[in-house]
């Protein structure tokens, strides 16, 4: 293309700061930068000086008081969009961290070309978290703003989430799904674990966040029903329910609890547990499921069969509903079946990697198309 494309990507976290959403934002930026027709700015939160490529706003509140943190994100979202507008970009990619970023994008980008990259659904997540009643006037106002000023395009975490977004807010907006959790080609060899379980026990594990969207009780129930002669369990978790889960399982001799897990320790896990409470279906799509698959490890998923997580697992694991007999499942599971699922996990992860790479190509094409229509 003869003229450069000015793109602005907006998200609360971005490398060198940690955060899964920021990691994938940076991977998209790196991919697009290979084409020198792109002039890319990133707007994020941090106590740093602006650079040529990354612009910062100062965070409003970094504490853990839920309501105060939520209140601060309202103003952070507005400041992020205002800062993004100063880049005078042709196209904006707005993510969903912090909450309210999609709200302010709808308010302030009405005459701009922008893409919504939905990692979580707002305001639906507020309702799922019991922070507000969907019938409340403020909730209705939020929804109305989204419907009145939709994005030009949607990037979702799965086909089901994309359809859910269309049904809720954006019936006439096109989009694509980009699987999050699979690492890129250069990191694949690190992700694929060569560790092999050489003992006769099946090792289950939970590695990652246990928060409002995850079913702590069913995880505890599974672990407490494990037969120590046939199973062991590895736990490394953070999040709002992590202290409770750790306290419930810490006295069990067959449970190992770690603050962080090394690649070797992750490789010792035969099956990764992933949970998503039904009312959070489509609002969140846990990336830890795809990360497990890339390590050639199957997933024990506790959640809805209609979720993107279960669709993406695609036979490389098992699903338990809330009323499933856990004891029956645990008594029937064999090492041979686990081995078959591990082989399936490797195949699925490779297919998802191809889907991810094709998704990046389609995003680039869509940005170019939006630029040409400015």
C-alpha positions in Angstrom: 0.0 0.0 0.0 1.3 3.4 -0.9 0.2 5.2 2.3 1.0 4.1 5.9 -1.8 2.8 8.1 -1.9 4.5 11.5 -3.2 1.9 14.1 -3.7 2.4 17.8 -4.1 -0.6 20.2 -5.5 0.2 23.6 -5.3 -2.1 26.7 -4.6 -1.6 30.4 -1.5 -3.8 30.5 1.2 -4.2 28.0 4.8 -5.6 28.1 7.0 -5.3 30.0 4.1 -5.4 32.5 2.7 -8.9 32.9 -0.8 -9.9 31.8 -2.2 -12.3 29.3 -4.2 -9.6 27.4 -1.2 -7.4 27.1 0.9 -10.4 25.9 -1.5 -11.1 23.0 -1.8 -7.4 22.2 2.0 -7.3 21.8 2.0 -10.4 19.6 -0.5 -8.7 17.2 1.6 -5.6 17.2 4.8 -7.6 16.5 3.0 -9.4 13.6 1.8 -6.2 12.0 5.1 -4.4 12.4 6.7 -6.8 10.0 4.8 -4.8 7.3 6.4 -1.4 7.3 3.2 0.2 6.0 1.9 0.1 9.6 2.5 2.9 12.0 1.4 1.5 15.4 0.9 3.2 18.7 -0.1 1.4 21.9 -2.0 3.2 24.7 -1.8 1.6 28.2 -1.5 2.2 31.9 1.8 2.8 33.7 4.1 5.2 35.5 6.4 5.6 32.5 7.3 8.3 30.0 5.7 8.1 26.6 7.8 6.6 23.9 7.4 6.8 20.1 5.4 3.5 20.1 3.8 3.3 23.6 1.8 6.0 25.3 0.9 5.9 29.0 -1.8 7.2 31.4 -1.3 6.9 35.1 -3.4 4.3 36.9 -6.2 5.6 39.1 -6.1 3.0 41.8 -3.9 -0.2 42.3 -5.5 -1.5 45.5 -7.7 -4.5 46.1 -10.9 -2.9 47.4 -13.4 -4.2 44.8 -15.7 -1.2 44.6 -13.0 1.4 44.7 -11.1 -0.5 42.0 -14.2 -0.7 39.8 -15.0 3.0 40.3 -11.4 3.9 39.2 -11.6 1.8 36.0 -14.6 4.0 34.9 -12.3 7.0 34.7 -9.3 5.0 33.5 -11.3 3.9 30.5 -12.2 7.4 29.5 -8.5 8.6 29.9 -7.3 5.7 27.8 -9.7 6.5 24.9 -8.8 10.2 25.1 -5.1 9.4 24.9 -5.8 7.1 22.0 -7.6 9.9 20.1 -4.4 12.0 20.4 -2.6 9.5 18.1 -5.1 10.5 15.3 -5.1 6.8 14.1 -6.9 5.5 11.1 -8.1 2.5 13.0 -8.3 1.7 16.7 -8.3 -1.7 18.4 -10.0 -1.5 21.8 -9.6 -4.4 24.2 -11.7 -4.9 27.3 -9.2 -4.2 30.1 -10.1 -2.2 32.1 -13.9 -2.6 32.3 -15.8 0.3 30.8 -13.3 0.6 27.9 -15.9 -0.6 25.4 -18.4 1.9 26.9 -16.1 4.9 26.5 -15.1 3.6 23.0 -18.8 3.7 22.0 -19.1 7.2 23.5 -15.9 8.8 22.1 -15.1 6.9 18.9 -18.5 7.4 17.2 -17.0 8.8 14.0 -13.9 6.6 14.0 -13.1 3.1 12.6 -12.5 0.8 15.6 -12.4 -2.9 16.3 -13.5 -4.4 19.6 -11.2 -7.2 20.8 -13.3 -8.8 23.4 -11.4 -10.7 26.1 -14.4 -10.4 28.6 -17.9 -9.2 28.1 -19.0 -6.0 29.8 -21.5 -5.1 31.2 -22.5 -8.8 31.3 -19.6 -9.6 33.6 -20.8 -7.1 36.2 -24.1 -8.8 36.3 -22.5 -12.3 36.5 -20.4 -11.0 39.4 -23.6 -9.8 41.2 -22.3 -6.2 41.1 -25.5 -4.9 39.5 -28.9 -6.0 38.4 -29.4 -6.2 34.6 -32.6 -4.3 35.1 -30.9 -1.4 36.8 -31.1 1.9 34.9 -27.2 2.2 34.8 -26.9 -1.2 33.3 -29.5 -0.4 30.7 -27.7 2.8 29.9 -24.5 0.9 29.4 -26.2 -1.6 27.0 -27.9 1.2 25.1 -24.6 3.0 24.5 -23.0 -0.2 23.1 -26.0 -0.8 20.8 -26.2 2.8 19.6 -22.5 3.2 18.7 -21.1 -0.3 17.7 -17.6 -1.1 16.6 -16.6 -1.6 12.9 -15.5 -5.2 13.6 -15.3 -7.7 16.5 -12.4 -10.0 17.5 -13.7 -12.6 19.9 -12.2 -15.6 21.8 -14.5 -18.1 20.1 -17.4 -18.5 17.7 -19.9 -18.9 20.5 -18.8 -15.7 22.2 -19.0 -13.9 18.9 -22.6 -15.0 18.4 -23.4 -14.0 22.0 -22.0 -10.5 21.4 -24.1 -10.1 18.3 -27.2 -11.2 20.1 -26.6 -8.9 23.0 -25.3 -5.7 21.4 -24.1 -5.9 17.8 -26.5 -7.8 15.5 -25.1 -6.2 12.3 -21.4 -6.3 13.1 -19.1 -8.8 11.5 -16.2 -10.5 13.3 -13.8 -13.4 13.7 -12.6 -15.6 16.6 -9.0 -15.7 17.6 -8.1 -18.5 20.1 -6.1 -17.2 23.1 -3.9 -19.4 25.1 -1.8 -20.9 22.3 1.7 -19.5 22.1 3.3 -18.5 18.8 5.7 -20.7 16.7 8.9 -19.4 18.4 7.6 -20.4 21.8 6.0 -23.7 20.9 9.0 -25.9 21.7 8.9 -24.4 25.2 5.2 -25.1 25.5 5.3 -28.7 24.4 6.3 -30.7 27.5 8.5 -33.7 27.1 8.0 -34.7 30.7 6.4 -38.1 31.1 4.6 -39.6 34.0 6.6 -42.7 34.8 4.6 -43.8 37.8 1.3 -45.6 38.0 -0.7 -42.6 39.4 -2.6 -40.1 37.4 -1.6 -36.5 38.2 -4.3 -33.9 38.1 -3.5 -30.2 38.4 -4.9 -26.8 38.6 -2.6 -23.9 37.5 -3.9 -20.4 37.3 -6.6 -18.1 38.6 -9.5 -19.2 40.7 -11.8 -16.2 40.7 -15.5 -15.3 40.5 -16.0 -17.1 37.2 -14.6 -20.4 38.5 -16.3 -23.1 40.5 -14.1 -23.5 43.6 -16.5 -26.0 45.3 -16.4 -28.5 42.5 -12.6 -28.3 42.3 -12.4 -29.0 46.0 -14.9 -31.9 45.7 -12.9 -33.5 42.9 -9.7 -33.3 44.8 -11.2 -34.6 48.1 -12.6 -37.6 46.2 -9.3 -38.7 44.7 -8.1 -42.1 45.7 -4.4 -41.5 46.8 -3.5 -45.0 45.5 -4.4 -43.9 42.0 -4.2 -40.1 41.9 -2.1 -37.1 43.1 -2.8 -33.4 42.7 -0.7 -30.3 42.0 -2.2 -26.8 42.8 -0.8 -23.4 42.0 -3.5 -20.7 42.0 -4.2 -17.0 42.6 -7.4 -15.0 42.6 -10.3 -14.2 44.9 -11.0 -17.8 45.8 -7.5 -19.1 45.9 -7.0 -18.7 49.7 -10.2 -20.7 50.4 -9.3 -23.5 48.0 -5.8 -23.7 49.4 -7.0 -23.9 52.9 -9.4 -26.7 52.0 -6.8 -28.8 50.4 -3.6 -28.1 52.2 -3.9 -31.0 54.7 -4.2 -33.7 52.1 -1.0 -35.7 51.8 -1.5 -36.4 48.1 -1.8 -32.6 47.3 1.3 -30.5 46.4 0.8 -26.7 46.6 3.2 -24.3 45.0 3.2 -20.5 44.5 4.6 -21.0 41.0 5.2 -24.0 38.8 8.2 -24.6 36.7 8.0 -26.0 33.2 9.1 -29.3 34.6 6.4 -29.3 37.3 3.8 -28.3 34.7 5.0 -31.3 32.7 4.3 -33.6 35.6 0.6 -32.9 35.4 -1.3 -35.4 33.3 -4.7 -33.6 33.3 -5.4 -29.9 33.8 -8.6 -28.9 35.5 -10.4 -25.9 34.0 -13.7 -24.6 35.5 -16.2 -22.0 34.3 -19.5 -21.4 36.2 -22.5 -21.7 33.8 -23.6 -18.1 34.2 -20.1 -16.9 33.0 -20.4 -18.9 29.8 -19.4 -16.6 26.8 -18.5 -13.8 29.2 -15.1 -15.5 29.8 -13.2 -18.1 27.8 -10.4 -19.5 30.0 -7.1 -19.4 28.2 -5.6 -22.0 30.5 -7.4 -24.7 28.6 -5.5 -23.9 25.4 -2.3 -23.5 27.3 -2.7 -27.0 28.6 -3.4 -28.5 25.2 -0.2 -26.9 23.8 1.7 -28.9 26.5 0.1 -32.0 25.1 -2.0 -32.3 28.2 -5.8 -33.0 28.1 -8.3 -30.9 30.0 -10.9 -31.9 32.6 -13.5 -29.2 31.9 -16.2 -28.3 34.4 -18.7 -26.1 32.5 -21.3 -25.8 29.8 -21.2 -27.9 26.7 -22.2 -24.8 24.8 -19.0 -22.9 25.9 -16.2 -22.0 23.5 -13.8 -23.7 25.9 -15.5 -27.1 25.4 -15.7 -26.5 21.6 -12.0 -25.6 21.4 -11.0 -28.7 23.5 -12.5 -30.7 20.6 -12.2 -34.2 22.1 -8.9 -33.6 23.9 -10.4 -34.0 27.4 -13.5 -34.7 29.4 -16.4 -32.5 30.5 -18.2 -32.7 33.9 -21.5 -30.9 34.4 -22.5 -29.8 37.9 -24.7 -32.9 38.4 -22.2 -35.4 37.1 -21.1 -38.3 39.3 -17.5 -37.4 40.0 -16.8 -40.6 41.8 -17.9 -42.6 38.8 -15.7 -40.6 36.5 -12.6 -41.0 38.7 -13.2 -44.7 39.3 -13.3 -45.4 35.5 -10.5 -43.2 34.3 -7.3 -45.2 33.2 -3.8 -44.2 32.3 -4.4 -45.7 28.8 -7.3 -43.3 28.2 -5.2 -40.4 29.5 -2.4 -41.3 27.0 -4.9 -41.3 24.1 -6.2 -37.9 25.2 -2.6 -36.5 25.4 -2.1 -37.5 21.7 -5.4 -35.8 20.8 -4.3 -32.7 22.8 -1.2 -32.3 20.7 -3.2 -32.6 17.4 -5.8 -30.0 18.6 -3.1 -27.5 19.7 -1.4 -27.6 16.3 -4.7 -27.0 14.6 -5.5 -24.1 16.9 -2.0 -22.6 16.2 -2.9 -22.6 12.5 -6.3 -21.0 13.3 -4.5 -18.3 15.4 -2.0 -17.5 12.6 -4.8 -17.4 10.0 -6.7 -15.1 12.4 -3.8 -12.6 12.5 -3.8 -12.5 8.7 -7.5 -11.8 8.6 -7.2 -9.0 11.2 -4.5 -7.4 9.1 -6.7 -7.6 6.0 -9.6 -6.1 8.0 -7.5 -3.2 9.2 -6.4 -2.5 5.6 -10.0 -2.6 4.5 -11.2 -0.2 7.2 -8.3 2.2 6.3 -9.4 2.2 2.7 -12.9 3.0 3.7 -12.0 6.0 5.9 
